[in-house]
């Protein structure tokens, strides 16, 4: 049995509350990012901004989160996990509160940048804590609990946020997220163990040396590429789902929320089962199975227009199930594919690799597709083929990752 770093044994009850708290933290910072997109019409009207300015408002979070992930690689292993999480999450809550109170476009932009800076590291830090505290043989199920936050934010968070915005104003969703984050700060203070064992190794070398050692490790390089590919597969297609299904599939704007609702419910129902199967079957076999299954909806979505409303709903639901499902064994693999004393630095770099994968995929997808004179999307199927190729490469690469750091690396 593998003993995790910082192995202060937690009772099953405390472990449950720990995972629930981390899932709540994931929920709030994912929702904070997702809620911006459907608030676009209100924000454009209130501030009198263009589509380009609104796009900058949305992307400000992603860009600052990516930069924050790179910066965090210098300091994340220099602090206790609990202390760092409480500081960053408290600052994230304050930044989200500032979003809700912002009176102008410029002040909202500044608040979004701050939310990205503090929130961008939270996902990596939460996954690091899972890797530190939860034994490897139960890490798949634990990751399934934490990553179910994405499904919950899609199913409940976004619709509730839109309801609050419609019945009050756009400020209220951000104020509600900030208030909930304040509650979770208290819960995190009570449930998280200190997790300071990694500091013994960190004090022996400078932050720059630690970062360079982490980056130069070939096992880490493979794992970071694996993360990049996991994100790339989905985001070469995801940003253009709305455009394609409305232009080519004939769906009305009012129907689109139900695509995400159905997909979110399905992923919520399957996440725990996938987590248990990951622990039972093994992380690598489960990831490979889901990576192959994901090829069907990735390609099917890009040619789904002739299938009509119900066909598109079926394909998009499968897309969300397999896209999010493969992330459960995938992230359990990633947290195991790094040298434990360097896990914090590695996961900060991994967060930057996620942002880079999403940005590169969305940019390439935008270059591939085009519009004809009638406004129909062309070459979306080619984006799907690129996603399929990335999925097949990740299928191969996962077998090259080193997951057991208790044994010497294979010299070959």
Steps between C-alpha positions, in 0.01 A plus 500: 500500500632841406534753779440859393723791586391676821338177611323630808225240492158653467185338630246409231272777626770768483615376161141531375475861619844575356394380154168680530679823589741466206205428270332817630813703432516357147130578455534866591800585285365302200163671536671838535654442156197339332240754616665780300405357159120488537505843670631648176175667381449680834861613526510626142185703561597636843854606405436571131789278390568319173524124445878535490507680835278235653730231358791667676299500821448122474857420392652719773433222751665230285808706417558610858438145626762362262755762604415434865564129453848568366576744782370256762761246392757719680327507838233230532736247664638763740180517709281253683214384277230605746643846563547572129153378407336713768690812391436456126137402544431793733652736243294333227184560704593868539571530124160344421338742745674782311348365176154524653562857620674624184335825374682526168636281221858586597450409865329173403793419271745559785292281733485222238878507465536475879249212515702315236828561681371350826249251359728361231720326756212353703434208266867399500524540877183295562632219280835520678326454836314195368832358383664572837225366726313226313678166440557417135266200506204727595604809308273437202183506709625804694572685177152408379350676803711814456452522124124452524508873578503571126178307450330664799599847380352419158179342632425727796745787519462661159116477487475636856740782415296590193181491710651745752624726221160498327299573816744746657806611300837373375672592828311245710653174363850622585391615846344157561820321390706723729271428796512124440879519467514667840318203654740259327802687637378417851428139404846464342663639814324229704539199269843529335804343668812717511695305232850637560719193438600624152665807657793290622611441142403848381721679755813325370491667157407840360161551330669551161705182537190309606310632197781413259537153651127445464494617137815312395364168629404302189223318686348837590532619140302201377232558765467868408464409133236246600304774681533732199356230273211423737385861489575538129268213399189675628573866443574467130123432477326644811522877424309451175218274618256789529595645163470166320178375662317826436634573151518148355273308736221755507468509880361814657691696761234413759576129460876527556492506884336158493801356317718590798230400749468150350876463472554624855242263650644204309856576611386550858333158498800325345793673675493293820461174306797590281703582811421161655576320172832687481606360838372153418635462145803727522554860397678434171259234364200715595645810336578310182148360485342844539748663260392257229130538582537880490600480133141412405329818631799725414468412134124444513434846642674669209269328246184490715300773326288262284394295806262772627419611852494162672802369314704806596388467863604133509841567347579807714399311816739216411763762422478654848491160672814369332688832495455555873514128579848447357623792712432298817757224434707755307548733795548206738782395267649849490508536880687167513736584211717745691767477765303541828727765657458710183126438461397857579742652248406240241125552545546877464676436169226252417242777548690711247511202263120473529455866409745468212320190370162676507633818338698322228208271415246783483735708284569211260130415483428860403754479219353176366132593482352765273156631394334492159274766349197357686685511833541122525809368679747323270778251585380435855556131425870577449517640854348172615772303320767710672335419834492130413871508414580668833294238684691217330834659590387530865399130486858413402674749729323391819683165480833686513432683826674403821239458774684314778770727644584245767690296239796612288425643157534268204837584346358430153 
